[in-house]
Amino acid sequence: MIASEPTLKCVIAWSDRRNLCSIVEDAMRARIPPDSVLRLNDDALIVDASNEPAEIRDWVRSALEDSESVLVFEFERWSGYGTGLDSRWLMRRGH
């Protein structure tokens, strides 16, 4: 089976009781190359992967507790501004 081309996905997870940033990042880095994961802040990551959003959601969901949530969306158009955004990382992925 030929893998589809990687696309950018944003992964946002949140909890009222604990910080999920490392938990979600570890779940991503265990399944896709570490250089394909970019942490934006304590709640959000961008991943460059050929996996479907639902598959990535399930990876994160398996590490969450019942009261916690995750949202994964795929995008190919973006616009950003500021030194807190790693534009070079994003530009290497064809944008």
PDB file of N, CA, C and O in Angstrom:
ATOM      1  N   MET A   1       0.840  -1.189   0.000  1.00  0.00           N
ATOM      2  CA  MET A   1       0.000   0.000   0.000  1.00  0.00           C
ATOM      3  C   MET A   1       0.881   1.247   0.000  1.00  0.00           C
ATOM      4  O   MET A   1       1.817   1.345   0.794  1.00  0.00           O
ATOM      5  N   ILE A   2       0.593   2.181  -0.867  1.00  0.00           N
ATOM      6  CA  ILE A   2       1.361   3.425  -0.966  1.00  0.00           C
ATOM      7  C   ILE A   2       0.762   4.445  -0.003  1.00  0.00           C
ATOM      8  O   ILE A   2      -0.442   4.698  -0.019  1.00  0.00           O
ATOM      9  N   ALA A   3       1.603   5.016   0.819  1.00  0.00           N
ATOM     10  CA  ALA A   3       1.143   6.033   1.771  1.00  0.00           C
ATOM     11  C   ALA A   3       0.827   7.321   1.030  1.00  0.00           C
ATOM     12  O   ALA A   3       1.495   7.670   0.056  1.00  0.00           O
ATOM     13  N   SER A   4      -0.190   8.018   1.496  1.00  0.00           N
ATOM     14  CA  SER A   4      -0.516   9.307   0.900  1.00  0.00           C
ATOM     15  C   SER A   4       0.515  10.348   1.333  1.00  0.00           C
ATOM     16  O   SER A   4       1.288  10.130   2.265  1.00  0.00           O
ATOM     17  N   GLU A   5       0.507  11.458   0.649  1.00  0.00           N
ATOM     18  CA  GLU A   5       1.422  12.541   0.986  1.00  0.00           C
ATOM     19  C   GLU A   5       1.094  13.103   2.365  1.00  0.00           C
ATOM     20  O   GLU A   5      -0.079  13.204   2.724  1.00  0.00           O
ATOM     21  N   PRO A   6       2.105  13.466   3.137  1.00  0.00           N
ATOM     22  CA  PRO A   6       1.847  14.080   4.447  1.00  0.00           C
ATOM     23  C   PRO A   6       1.155  15.437   4.294  1.00  0.00           C
ATOM     24  O   PRO A   6       1.402  16.171   3.337  1.00  0.00           O
ATOM     25  N   THR A   7       0.304  15.746   5.233  1.00  0.00           N
ATOM     26  CA  THR A   7      -0.343  17.054   5.301  1.00  0.00           C
ATOM     27  C   THR A   7      -0.227  17.565   6.734  1.00  0.00           C
ATOM     28  O   THR A   7       0.032  16.799   7.662  1.00  0.00           O
ATOM     29  N   LEU A   8      -0.420  18.844   6.892  1.00  0.00           N
ATOM     30  CA  LEU A   8      -0.346  19.450   8.216  1.00  0.00           C
ATOM     31  C   LEU A   8      -1.658  19.265   8.964  1.00  0.00           C
ATOM     32  O   LEU A   8      -2.741  19.466   8.414  1.00  0.00           O
ATOM     33  N   LYS A   9      -1.539  18.878  10.222  1.00  0.00           N
ATOM     34  CA  LYS A   9      -2.685  18.764  11.112  1.00  0.00           C
ATOM     35  C   LYS A   9      -2.382  19.515  12.402  1.00  0.00           C
ATOM     36  O   LYS A   9      -1.252  19.505  12.890  1.00  0.00           O
ATOM     37  N   CYS A  10      -3.379  20.148  12.934  1.00  0.00           N
ATOM     38  CA  CYS A  10      -3.264  20.805  14.227  1.00  0.00           C
ATOM     39  C   CYS A  10      -3.946  19.911  15.255  1.00  0.00           C
ATOM     40  O   CYS A  10      -5.077  19.468  15.055  1.00  0.00           O
ATOM     41  N   VAL A  11      -3.248  19.653  16.354  1.00  0.00           N
ATOM     42  CA  VAL A  11      -3.753  18.805  17.422  1.00  0.00           C
ATOM     43  C   VAL A  11      -3.860  19.665  18.676  1.00  0.00           C
ATOM     44  O   VAL A  11      -2.860  20.181  19.175  1.00  0.00           O
ATOM     45  N   ILE A  12      -5.078  19.811  19.177  1.00  0.00           N
ATOM     46  CA  ILE A  12      -5.321  20.614  20.376  1.00  0.00           C
ATOM     47  C   ILE A  12      -5.963  19.718  21.419  1.00  0.00           C
ATOM     48  O   ILE A  12      -6.986  19.087  21.155  1.00  0.00           O
ATOM     49  N   ALA A  13      -5.369  19.660  22.599  1.00  0.00           N
ATOM     50  CA  ALA A  13      -5.925  18.861  23.691  1.00  0.00           C
ATOM     51  C   ALA A  13      -5.986  19.721  24.943  1.00  0.00           C
ATOM     52  O   ALA A  13      -5.108  20.549  25.188  1.00  0.00           O
ATOM     53  N   TRP A  14      -7.043  19.513  25.738  1.00  0.00           N
ATOM     54  CA  TRP A  14      -7.161  20.319  26.947  1.00  0.00           C
ATOM     55  C   TRP A  14      -7.803  19.532  28.069  1.00  0.00           C
ATOM     56  O   TRP A  14      -8.533  18.561  27.868  1.00  0.00           O
ATOM     57  N   SER A  15      -7.492  20.005  29.253  1.00  0.00           N
ATOM     58  CA  SER A  15      -7.980  19.375  30.474  1.00  0.00           C
ATOM     59  C   SER A  15      -8.138  20.451  31.539  1.00  0.00           C
ATOM     60  O   SER A  15      -7.364  21.407  31.592  1.00  0.00           O
ATOM     61  N   ASP A  16      -9.128  20.288  32.369  1.00  0.00           N
ATOM     62  CA  ASP A  16      -9.314  21.213  33.492  1.00  0.00           C
ATOM     63  C   ASP A  16      -8.438  20.836  34.680  1.00  0.00           C
ATOM     64  O   ASP A  16      -8.294  21.617  35.620  1.00  0.00           O
ATOM     65  N   ARG A  17      -7.845  19.627  34.640  1.00  0.00           N
ATOM     66  CA  ARG A  17      -7.116  19.136  35.801  1.00  0.00           C
ATOM     67  C   ARG A  17      -5.624  18.972  35.609  1.00  0.00           C
ATOM     68  O   ARG A  17      -4.879  19.020  36.588  1.00  0.00           O
ATOM     69  N   ARG A  18      -5.153  18.778  34.371  1.00  0.00           N
ATOM     70  CA  ARG A  18      -3.714  18.547  34.191  1.00  0.00           C
ATOM     71  C   ARG A  18      -3.236  19.127  32.869  1.00  0.00           C
ATOM     72  O   ARG A  18      -4.011  19.343  31.937  1.00  0.00           O
ATOM     73  N   ASN A  19      -1.944  19.368  32.823  1.00  0.00           N
ATOM     74  CA  ASN A  19      -1.309  19.876  31.615  1.00  0.00           C
ATOM     75  C   ASN A  19      -1.033  18.693  30.690  1.00  0.00           C
ATOM     76  O   ASN A  19      -0.365  17.737  31.085  1.00  0.00           O
ATOM     77  N   LEU A  20      -1.541  18.756  29.471  1.00  0.00           N
ATOM     78  CA  LEU A  20      -1.436  17.635  28.545  1.00  0.00           C
ATOM     79  C   LEU A  20      -0.316  17.772  27.512  1.00  0.00           C
ATOM     80  O   LEU A  20      -0.125  16.867  26.700  1.00  0.00           O
ATOM     81  N   CYS A  21       0.421  18.870  27.524  1.00  0.00           N
ATOM     82  CA  CYS A  21       1.368  19.132  26.439  1.00  0.00           C
ATOM     83  C   CYS A  21       2.365  17.997  26.228  1.00  0.00           C
ATOM     84  O   CYS A  21       2.542  17.550  25.095  1.00  0.00           O
ATOM     85  N   SER A  22       3.002  17.530  27.255  1.00  0.00           N
ATOM     86  CA  SER A  22       3.994  16.457  27.109  1.00  0.00           C
ATOM     87  C   SER A  22       3.335  15.122  26.776  1.00  0.00           C
ATOM     88  O   SER A  22       3.892  14.323  26.024  1.00  0.00           O
ATOM     89  N   ILE A  23       2.168  14.885  27.326  1.00  0.00           N
ATOM     90  CA  ILE A  23       1.450  13.636  27.056  1.00  0.00           C
ATOM     91  C   ILE A  23       1.105  13.540  25.573  1.00  0.00           C
ATOM     92  O   ILE A  23       1.332  12.506  24.945  1.00  0.00           O
ATOM     93  N   VAL A  24       0.564  14.600  25.024  1.00  0.00           N
ATOM     94  CA  VAL A  24       0.180  14.613  23.611  1.00  0.00           C
ATOM     95  C   VAL A  24       1.421  14.577  22.723  1.00  0.00           C
ATOM     96  O   VAL A  24       1.459  13.843  21.735  1.00  0.00           O
ATOM     97  N   GLU A  25       2.416  15.353  23.068  1.00  0.00           N
ATOM     98  CA  GLU A  25       3.641  15.359  22.271  1.00  0.00           C
ATOM     99  C   GLU A  25       4.296  13.977  22.254  1.00  0.00           C
ATOM    100  O   GLU A  25       4.751  13.526  21.202  1.00  0.00           O
ATOM    101  N   ASP A  26       4.348  13.308  23.388  1.00  0.00           N
ATOM    102  CA  ASP A  26       4.915  11.957  23.445  1.00  0.00           C
ATOM    103  C   ASP A  26       4.117  10.984  22.583  1.00  0.00           C
ATOM    104  O   ASP A  26       4.700  10.127  21.918  1.00  0.00           O
ATOM    105  N   ALA A  27       2.795  11.107  22.587  1.00  0.00           N
ATOM    106  CA  ALA A  27       1.950  10.236  21.764  1.00  0.00           C
ATOM    107  C   ALA A  27       2.241  10.439  20.278  1.00  0.00           C
ATOM    108  O   ALA A  27       2.242   9.483  19.503  1.00  0.00           O
ATOM    109  N   MET A  28       2.487  11.681  19.889  1.00  0.00           N
ATOM    110  CA  MET A  28       2.798  11.968  18.480  1.00  0.00           C
ATOM    111  C   MET A  28       4.187  11.453  18.104  1.00  0.00           C
ATOM    112  O   MET A  28       4.351  10.795  17.077  1.00  0.00           O
ATOM    113  N   ARG A  29       5.178  11.754  18.933  1.00  0.00           N
ATOM    114  CA  ARG A  29       6.566  11.374  18.625  1.00  0.00           C
ATOM    115  C   ARG A  29       6.782   9.859  18.654  1.00  0.00           C
ATOM    116  O   ARG A  29       7.753   9.369  18.077  1.00  0.00           O
ATOM    117  N   ALA A  30       5.899   9.113  19.312  1.00  0.00           N
ATOM    118  CA  ALA A  30       6.004   7.655  19.327  1.00  0.00           C
ATOM    119  C   ALA A  30       5.548   7.045  18.006  1.00  0.00           C
ATOM    120  O   ALA A  30       5.842   5.884  17.719  1.00  0.00           O
ATOM    121  N   ARG A  31       4.821   7.837  17.194  1.00  0.00           N
ATOM    122  CA  ARG A  31       4.226   7.276  15.987  1.00  0.00           C
ATOM    123  C   ARG A  31       4.669   7.938  14.692  1.00  0.00           C
ATOM    124  O   ARG A  31       4.540   7.346  13.620  1.00  0.00           O
ATOM    125  N   ILE A  32       5.183   9.142  14.775  1.00  0.00           N
ATOM    126  CA  ILE A  32       5.666   9.831  13.571  1.00  0.00           C
ATOM    127  C   ILE A  32       7.056  10.396  13.857  1.00  0.00           C
ATOM    128  O   ILE A  32       7.416  10.567  15.022  1.00  0.00           O
ATOM    129  N   PRO A  33       7.839  10.688  12.829  1.00  0.00           N
ATOM    130  CA  PRO A  33       9.200  11.185  13.058  1.00  0.00           C
ATOM    131  C   PRO A  33       9.205  12.452  13.918  1.00  0.00           C
ATOM    132  O   PRO A  33       8.375  13.341  13.726  1.00  0.00           O
ATOM    133  N   PRO A  34      10.140  12.529  14.860  1.00  0.00           N
ATOM    134  CA  PRO A  34      10.193  13.693  15.760  1.00  0.00           C
ATOM    135  C   PRO A  34      10.294  15.039  15.031  1.00  0.00           C
ATOM    136  O   PRO A  34       9.776  16.044  15.518  1.00  0.00           O
ATOM    137  N   ASP A  35      10.957  15.062  13.869  1.00  0.00           N
ATOM    138  CA  ASP A  35      11.074  16.341  13.155  1.00  0.00           C
ATOM    139  C   ASP A  35       9.791  16.710  12.417  1.00  0.00           C
ATOM    140  O   ASP A  35       9.741  17.745  11.752  1.00  0.00           O
ATOM    141  N   SER A  36       8.754  15.883  12.524  1.00  0.00           N
ATOM    142  CA  SER A  36       7.457  16.170  11.920  1.00  0.00           C
ATOM    143  C   SER A  36       6.449  16.673  12.950  1.00  0.00           C
ATOM    144  O   SER A  36       5.254  16.763  12.666  1.00  0.00           O
ATOM    145  N   VAL A  37       6.935  17.000  14.146  1.00  0.00           N
ATOM    146  CA  VAL A  37       6.083  17.486  15.235  1.00  0.00           C
ATOM    147  C   VAL A  37       6.593  18.850  15.681  1.00  0.00           C
ATOM    148  O   VAL A  37       7.781  19.013  15.958  1.00  0.00           O
ATOM    149  N   LEU A  38       5.715  19.806  15.749  1.00  0.00           N
ATOM    150  CA  LEU A  38       6.063  21.156  16.200  1.00  0.00           C
ATOM    151  C   LEU A  38       5.092  21.565  17.305  1.00  0.00           C
ATOM    152  O   LEU A  38       3.886  21.649  17.075  1.00  0.00           O
ATOM    153  N   ARG A  39       5.621  21.819  18.516  1.00  0.00           N
ATOM    154  CA  ARG A  39       4.772  22.289  19.619  1.00  0.00           C
ATOM    155  C   ARG A  39       4.552  23.784  19.451  1.00  0.00           C
ATOM    156  O   ARG A  39       5.504  24.547  19.283  1.00  0.00           O
ATOM    157  N   LEU A  40       3.287  24.197  19.497  1.00  0.00           N
ATOM    158  CA  LEU A  40       2.959  25.618  19.413  1.00  0.00           C
ATOM    159  C   LEU A  40       2.884  26.248  20.795  1.00  0.00           C
ATOM    160  O   LEU A  40       3.384  27.352  21.011  1.00  0.00           O
ATOM    161  N   ASN A  41       2.257  25.541  21.727  1.00  0.00           N
ATOM    162  CA  ASN A  41       2.140  26.025  23.110  1.00  0.00           C
ATOM    163  C   ASN A  41       1.766  24.840  23.989  1.00  0.00           C
ATOM    164  O   ASN A  41       1.961  23.694  23.584  1.00  0.00           O
ATOM    165  N   ASP A  42       1.240  25.086  25.167  1.00  0.00           N
ATOM    166  CA  ASP A  42       0.905  23.984  26.076  1.00  0.00           C
ATOM    167  C   ASP A  42      -0.335  23.202  25.655  1.00  0.00           C
ATOM    168  O   ASP A  42      -0.603  22.136  26.208  1.00  0.00           O
ATOM    169  N   ASP A  43      -1.089  23.705  24.698  1.00  0.00           N
ATOM    170  CA  ASP A  43      -2.321  23.041  24.292  1.00  0.00           C
ATOM    171  C   ASP A  43      -2.308  22.526  22.853  1.00  0.00           C
ATOM    172  O   ASP A  43      -3.172  21.730  22.484  1.00  0.00           O
ATOM    173  N   ALA A  44      -1.353  22.959  22.034  1.00  0.00           N
ATOM    174  CA  ALA A  44      -1.448  22.672  20.606  1.00  0.00           C
ATOM    175  C   ALA A  44      -0.115  22.247  19.984  1.00  0.00           C
ATOM    176  O   ALA A  44       0.956  22.733  20.346  1.00  0.00           O
ATOM    177  N   LEU A  45      -0.232  21.331  19.044  1.00  0.00           N
ATOM    178  CA  LEU A  45       0.893  20.860  18.228  1.00  0.00           C
ATOM    179  C   LEU A  45       0.482  20.924  16.768  1.00  0.00           C
ATOM    180  O   LEU A  45      -0.703  20.883  16.439  1.00  0.00           O
ATOM    181  N   ILE A  46       1.463  21.022  15.909  1.00  0.00           N
ATOM    182  CA  ILE A  46       1.236  20.805  14.482  1.00  0.00           C
ATOM    183  C   ILE A  46       2.054  19.588  14.113  1.00  0.00           C
ATOM    184  O   ILE A  46       3.218  19.473  14.496  1.00  0.00           O
ATOM    185  N   VAL A  47       1.443  18.672  13.366  1.00  0.00           N
ATOM    186  CA  VAL A  47       2.153  17.496  12.895  1.00  0.00           C
ATOM    187  C   VAL A  47       2.065  17.444  11.374  1.00  0.00           C
ATOM    188  O   VAL A  47       1.065  17.845  10.779  1.00  0.00           O
ATOM    189  N   ASP A  48       3.119  16.949  10.768  1.00  0.00           N
ATOM    190  CA  ASP A  48       3.189  16.761   9.324  1.00  0.00           C
ATOM    191  C   ASP A  48       3.195  15.256   9.092  1.00  0.00           C
ATOM    192  O   ASP A  48       4.235  14.607   9.208  1.00  0.00           O
ATOM    193  N   ALA A  49       2.032  14.705   8.764  1.00  0.00           N
ATOM    194  CA  ALA A  49       1.901  13.249   8.689  1.00  0.00           C
ATOM    195  C   ALA A  49       0.865  12.859   7.646  1.00  0.00           C
ATOM    196  O   ALA A  49      -0.023  13.641   7.308  1.00  0.00           O
ATOM    197  N   SER A  50       0.993  11.646   7.145  1.00  0.00           N
ATOM    198  CA  SER A  50       0.030  11.140   6.169  1.00  0.00           C
ATOM    199  C   SER A  50      -1.181  10.494   6.833  1.00  0.00           C
ATOM    200  O   SER A  50      -2.135  10.129   6.146  1.00  0.00           O
ATOM    201  N   ASN A  51      -1.160  10.349   8.141  1.00  0.00           N
ATOM    202  CA  ASN A  51      -2.272   9.744   8.871  1.00  0.00           C
ATOM    203  C   ASN A  51      -3.509  10.637   8.824  1.00  0.00           C
ATOM    204  O   ASN A  51      -3.414  11.862   8.739  1.00  0.00           O
ATOM    205  N   GLU A  52      -4.662   9.992   8.881  1.00  0.00           N
ATOM    206  CA  GLU A  52      -5.932  10.717   8.900  1.00  0.00           C
ATOM    207  C   GLU A  52      -6.133  11.391  10.259  1.00  0.00           C
ATOM    208  O   GLU A  52      -5.630  10.894  11.267  1.00  0.00           O
ATOM    209  N   PRO A  53      -6.863  12.520  10.307  1.00  0.00           N
ATOM    210  CA  PRO A  53      -7.139  13.174  11.584  1.00  0.00           C
ATOM    211  C   PRO A  53      -7.776  12.242  12.616  1.00  0.00           C
ATOM    212  O   PRO A  53      -7.443  12.328  13.798  1.00  0.00           O
ATOM    213  N   ALA A  54      -8.677  11.362  12.205  1.00  0.00           N
ATOM    214  CA  ALA A  54      -9.326  10.451  13.155  1.00  0.00           C
ATOM    215  C   ALA A  54      -8.315   9.487  13.776  1.00  0.00           C
ATOM    216  O   ALA A  54      -8.431   9.151  14.955  1.00  0.00           O
ATOM    217  N   GLU A  55      -7.337   9.044  13.007  1.00  0.00           N
ATOM    218  CA  GLU A  55      -6.311   8.153  13.545  1.00  0.00           C
ATOM    219  C   GLU A  55      -5.458   8.881  14.583  1.00  0.00           C
ATOM    220  O   GLU A  55      -5.159   8.329  15.642  1.00  0.00           O
ATOM    221  N   ILE A  56      -5.071  10.104  14.282  1.00  0.00           N
ATOM    222  CA  ILE A  56      -4.289  10.904  15.226  1.00  0.00           C
ATOM    223  C   ILE A  56      -5.115  11.196  16.478  1.00  0.00           C
ATOM    224  O   ILE A  56      -4.598  11.135  17.594  1.00  0.00           O
ATOM    225  N   ARG A  57      -6.375  11.508  16.296  1.00  0.00           N
ATOM    226  CA  ARG A  57      -7.275  11.716  17.447  1.00  0.00           C
ATOM    227  C   ARG A  57      -7.269  10.500  18.357  1.00  0.00           C
ATOM    228  O   ARG A  57      -7.186  10.634  19.578  1.00  0.00           O
ATOM    229  N   ASP A  58      -7.357   9.315  17.769  1.00  0.00           N
ATOM    230  CA  ASP A  58      -7.390   8.084  18.567  1.00  0.00           C
ATOM    231  C   ASP A  58      -6.086   7.854  19.328  1.00  0.00           C
ATOM    232  O   ASP A  58      -6.113   7.348  20.450  1.00  0.00           O
ATOM    233  N   TRP A  59      -4.946   8.216  18.737  1.00  0.00           N
ATOM    234  CA  TRP A  59      -3.662   8.112  19.447  1.00  0.00           C
ATOM    235  C   TRP A  59      -3.712   8.923  20.727  1.00  0.00           C
ATOM    236  O   TRP A  59      -3.349   8.447  21.802  1.00  0.00           O
ATOM    237  N   VAL A  60      -4.174  10.173  20.586  1.00  0.00           N
ATOM    238  CA  VAL A  60      -4.229  11.073  21.742  1.00  0.00           C
ATOM    239  C   VAL A  60      -5.307  10.614  22.714  1.00  0.00           C
ATOM    240  O   VAL A  60      -5.091  10.589  23.926  1.00  0.00           O
ATOM    241  N   ARG A  61      -6.446  10.258  22.186  1.00  0.00           N
ATOM    242  CA  ARG A  61      -7.569   9.838  23.031  1.00  0.00           C
ATOM    243  C   ARG A  61      -7.189   8.700  23.971  1.00  0.00           C
ATOM    244  O   ARG A  61      -7.664   8.644  25.105  1.00  0.00           O
ATOM    245  N   SER A  62      -6.346   7.806  23.510  1.00  0.00           N
ATOM    246  CA  SER A  62      -5.950   6.675  24.347  1.00  0.00           C
ATOM    247  C   SER A  62      -5.144   7.118  25.572  1.00  0.00           C
ATOM    248  O   SER A  62      -5.025   6.360  26.535  1.00  0.00           O
ATOM    249  N   ALA A  63      -4.593   8.327  25.548  1.00  0.00           N
ATOM    250  CA  ALA A  63      -3.817   8.843  26.677  1.00  0.00           C
ATOM    251  C   ALA A  63      -4.629   9.786  27.569  1.00  0.00           C
ATOM    252  O   ALA A  63      -4.133  10.264  28.590  1.00  0.00           O
ATOM    253  N   LEU A  64      -5.869  10.049  27.180  1.00  0.00           N
ATOM    254  CA  LEU A  64      -6.697  11.000  27.919  1.00  0.00           C
ATOM    255  C   LEU A  64      -7.611  10.311  28.921  1.00  0.00           C
ATOM    256  O   LEU A  64      -7.910   9.123  28.810  1.00  0.00           O
ATOM    257  N   GLU A  65      -8.043  11.096  29.902  1.00  0.00           N
ATOM    258  CA  GLU A  65      -9.047  10.640  30.851  1.00  0.00           C
ATOM    259  C   GLU A  65     -10.418  11.114  30.369  1.00  0.00           C
ATOM    260  O   GLU A  65     -10.506  11.951  29.470  1.00  0.00           O
ATOM    261  N   ASP A  66     -11.483  10.582  30.964  1.00  0.00           N
ATOM    262  CA  ASP A  66     -12.845  10.847  30.481  1.00  0.00           C
ATOM    263  C   ASP A  66     -13.199  12.329  30.364  1.00  0.00           C
ATOM    264  O   ASP A  66     -13.927  12.706  29.444  1.00  0.00           O
ATOM    265  N   SER A  67     -12.718  13.160  31.246  1.00  0.00           N
ATOM    266  CA  SER A  67     -13.100  14.573  31.243  1.00  0.00           C
ATOM    267  C   SER A  67     -12.233  15.431  30.316  1.00  0.00           C
ATOM    268  O   SER A  67     -12.424  16.645  30.257  1.00  0.00           O
ATOM    269  N   GLU A  68     -11.294  14.833  29.598  1.00  0.00           N
ATOM    270  CA  GLU A  68     -10.374  15.589  28.746  1.00  0.00           C
ATOM    271  C   GLU A  68     -10.783  15.479  27.280  1.00  0.00           C
ATOM    272  O   GLU A  68     -11.514  14.568  26.890  1.00  0.00           O
ATOM    273  N   SER A  69     -10.298  16.424  26.476  1.00  0.00           N
ATOM    274  CA  SER A  69     -10.734  16.496  25.085  1.00  0.00           C
ATOM    275  C   SER A  69      -9.571  16.703  24.137  1.00  0.00           C
ATOM    276  O   SER A  69      -8.509  17.193  24.520  1.00  0.00           O
ATOM    277  N   VAL A  70      -9.797  16.316  22.879  1.00  0.00           N
ATOM    278  CA  VAL A  70      -8.811  16.533  21.824  1.00  0.00           C
ATOM    279  C   VAL A  70      -9.552  16.884  20.534  1.00  0.00           C
ATOM    280  O   VAL A  70     -10.623  16.346  20.253  1.00  0.00           O
ATOM    281  N   LEU A  71      -8.973  17.780  19.769  1.00  0.00           N
ATOM    282  CA  LEU A  71      -9.484  18.174  18.461  1.00  0.00           C
ATOM    283  C   LEU A  71      -8.321  18.098  17.480  1.00  0.00           C
ATOM    284  O   LEU A  71      -7.246  18.634  17.749  1.00  0.00           O
ATOM    285  N   VAL A  72      -8.526  17.439  16.353  1.00  0.00           N
ATOM    286  CA  VAL A  72      -7.509  17.344  15.301  1.00  0.00           C
ATOM    287  C   VAL A  72      -8.138  17.851  14.009  1.00  0.00           C
ATOM    288  O   VAL A  72      -9.194  17.375  13.592  1.00  0.00           O
ATOM    289  N   PHE A  73      -7.485  18.808  13.388  1.00  0.00           N
ATOM    290  CA  PHE A  73      -7.985  19.234  12.084  1.00  0.00           C
ATOM    291  C   PHE A  73      -6.843  19.353  11.097  1.00  0.00           C
ATOM    292  O   PHE A  73      -5.707  19.663  11.458  1.00  0.00           O
ATOM    293  N   GLU A  74      -7.171  19.099   9.854  1.00  0.00           N
ATOM    294  CA  GLU A  74      -6.198  19.111   8.771  1.00  0.00           C
ATOM    295  C   GLU A  74      -6.349  20.420   8.006  1.00  0.00           C
ATOM    296  O   GLU A  74      -7.459  20.903   7.779  1.00  0.00           O
ATOM    297  N   PHE A  75      -5.215  20.979   7.618  1.00  0.00           N
ATOM    298  CA  PHE A  75      -5.292  22.205   6.844  1.00  0.00           C
ATOM    299  C   PHE A  75      -4.127  22.283   5.868  1.00  0.00           C
ATOM    300  O   PHE A  75      -3.063  21.710   6.100  1.00  0.00           O
ATOM    301  N   GLU A  76      -4.342  22.985   4.800  1.00  0.00           N
ATOM    302  CA  GLU A  76      -3.286  23.185   3.819  1.00  0.00           C
ATOM    303  C   GLU A  76      -3.062  24.662   3.528  1.00  0.00           C
ATOM    304  O   GLU A  76      -2.160  25.016   2.769  1.00  0.00           O
ATOM    305  N   ARG A  77      -3.857  25.505   4.111  1.00  0.00           N
ATOM    306  CA  ARG A  77      -3.654  26.947   3.957  1.00  0.00           C
ATOM    307  C   ARG A  77      -3.520  27.527   5.344  1.00  0.00           C
ATOM    308  O   ARG A  77      -4.259  27.166   6.260  1.00  0.00           O
ATOM    309  N   TRP A  78      -2.578  28.423   5.488  1.00  0.00           N
ATOM    310  CA  TRP A  78      -2.370  29.018   6.793  1.00  0.00           C
ATOM    311  C   TRP A  78      -1.775  30.403   6.610  1.00  0.00           C
ATOM    312  O   TRP A  78      -1.260  30.753   5.548  1.00  0.00           O
ATOM    313  N   SER A  79      -1.861  31.159   7.658  1.00  0.00           N
ATOM    314  CA  SER A  79      -1.252  32.472   7.706  1.00  0.00           C
ATOM    315  C   SER A  79      -0.846  32.701   9.148  1.00  0.00           C
ATOM    316  O   SER A  79      -1.612  32.393  10.061  1.00  0.00           O
ATOM    317  N   GLY A  80       0.321  33.224   9.365  1.00  0.00           N
ATOM    318  CA  GLY A  80       0.775  33.442  10.724  1.00  0.00           C
ATOM    319  C   GLY A  80       1.661  34.665  10.823  1.00  0.00           C
ATOM    320  O   GLY A  80       2.141  35.187   9.817  1.00  0.00           O
ATOM    321  N   TYR A  81       1.870  35.114  12.046  1.00  0.00           N
ATOM    322  CA  TYR A  81       2.712  36.275  12.298  1.00  0.00           C
ATOM    323  C   TYR A  81       3.337  36.148  13.673  1.00  0.00           C
ATOM    324  O   TYR A  81       2.696  35.663  14.605  1.00  0.00           O
ATOM    325  N   GLY A  82       4.571  36.577  13.809  1.00  0.00           N
ATOM    326  CA  GLY A  82       5.199  36.683  15.118  1.00  0.00           C
ATOM    327  C   GLY A  82       6.362  35.734  15.313  1.00  0.00           C
ATOM    328  O   GLY A  82       6.480  34.713  14.635  1.00  0.00           O
ATOM    329  N   THR A  83       7.211  36.092  16.248  1.00  0.00           N
ATOM    330  CA  THR A  83       8.406  35.293  16.514  1.00  0.00           C
ATOM    331  C   THR A  83       8.085  33.983  17.215  1.00  0.00           C
ATOM    332  O   THR A  83       8.925  33.084  17.237  1.00  0.00           O
ATOM    333  N   GLY A  84       6.901  33.850  17.786  1.00  0.00           N
ATOM    334  CA  GLY A  84       6.511  32.616  18.443  1.00  0.00           C
ATOM    335  C   GLY A  84       6.115  31.512  17.476  1.00  0.00           C
ATOM    336  O   GLY A  84       5.884  30.377  17.895  1.00  0.00           O
ATOM    337  N   LEU A  85       6.034  31.824  16.203  1.00  0.00           N
ATOM    338  CA  LEU A  85       5.658  30.864  15.172  1.00  0.00           C
ATOM    339  C   LEU A  85       6.897  30.481  14.376  1.00  0.00           C
ATOM    340  O   LEU A  85       7.589  31.352  13.849  1.00  0.00           O
ATOM    341  N   ASP A  86       7.182  29.197  14.285  1.00  0.00           N
ATOM    342  CA  ASP A  86       8.360  28.723  13.547  1.00  0.00           C
ATOM    343  C   ASP A  86       8.031  28.633  12.058  1.00  0.00           C
ATOM    344  O   ASP A  86       7.729  27.556  11.544  1.00  0.00           O
ATOM    345  N   SER A  87       8.092  29.756  11.384  1.00  0.00           N
ATOM    346  CA  SER A  87       7.740  29.821   9.965  1.00  0.00           C
ATOM    347  C   SER A  87       8.659  28.967   9.104  1.00  0.00           C
ATOM    348  O   SER A  87       8.212  28.402   8.106  1.00  0.00           O
ATOM    349  N   ARG A  88       9.926  28.863   9.467  1.00  0.00           N
ATOM    350  CA  ARG A  88      10.837  28.019   8.679  1.00  0.00           C
ATOM    351  C   ARG A  88      10.402  26.565   8.723  1.00  0.00           C
ATOM    352  O   ARG A  88      10.467  25.872   7.708  1.00  0.00           O
ATOM    353  N   TRP A  89       9.955  26.086   9.889  1.00  0.00           N
ATOM    354  CA  TRP A  89       9.473  24.706   9.996  1.00  0.00           C
ATOM    355  C   TRP A  89       8.279  24.503   9.070  1.00  0.00           C
ATOM    356  O   TRP A  89       8.210  23.508   8.348  1.00  0.00           O
ATOM    357  N   LEU A  90       7.347  25.439   9.091  1.00  0.00           N
ATOM    358  CA  LEU A  90       6.162  25.333   8.246  1.00  0.00           C
ATOM    359  C   LEU A  90       6.520  25.434   6.764  1.00  0.00           C
ATOM    360  O   LEU A  90       5.966  24.694   5.951  1.00  0.00           O
ATOM    361  N   MET A  91       7.418  26.317   6.404  1.00  0.00           N
ATOM    362  CA  MET A  91       7.796  26.512   5.000  1.00  0.00           C
ATOM    363  C   MET A  91       8.477  25.270   4.433  1.00  0.00           C
ATOM    364  O   MET A  91       8.339  24.997   3.241  1.00  0.00           O
ATOM    365  N   ARG A  92       9.193  24.522   5.234  1.00  0.00           N
ATOM    366  CA  ARG A  92       9.841  23.289   4.755  1.00  0.00           C
ATOM    367  C   ARG A  92       8.793  22.256   4.358  1.00  0.00           C
ATOM    368  O   ARG A  92       9.113  21.295   3.658  1.00  0.00           O
ATOM    369  N   ARG A  93       7.581  22.431   4.779  1.00  0.00           N
ATOM    370  CA  ARG A  93       6.533  21.478   4.450  1.00  0.00           C
ATOM    371  C   ARG A  93       5.659  21.984   3.294  1.00  0.00           C
ATOM    372  O   ARG A  93       4.488  21.622   3.183  1.00  0.00           O
ATOM    373  N   GLY A  94       6.236  22.810   2.456  1.00  0.00           N
ATOM    374  CA  GLY A  94       5.593  23.203   1.204  1.00  0.00           C
ATOM    375  C   GLY A  94       4.636  24.347   1.260  1.00  0.00           C
ATOM    376  O   GLY A  94       3.805  24.485   0.361  1.00  0.00           O
ATOM    377  N   HIS A  95       4.706  25.182   2.274  1.00  0.00           N
ATOM    378  CA  HIS A  95       3.771  26.303   2.381  1.00  0.00           C
ATOM    379  C   HIS A  95       4.507  27.620   2.310  1.00  0.00           C
ATOM    380  O   HIS A  95       3.885  28.679   2.383  1.00  0.00           O
TER     381      HIS A  95
END
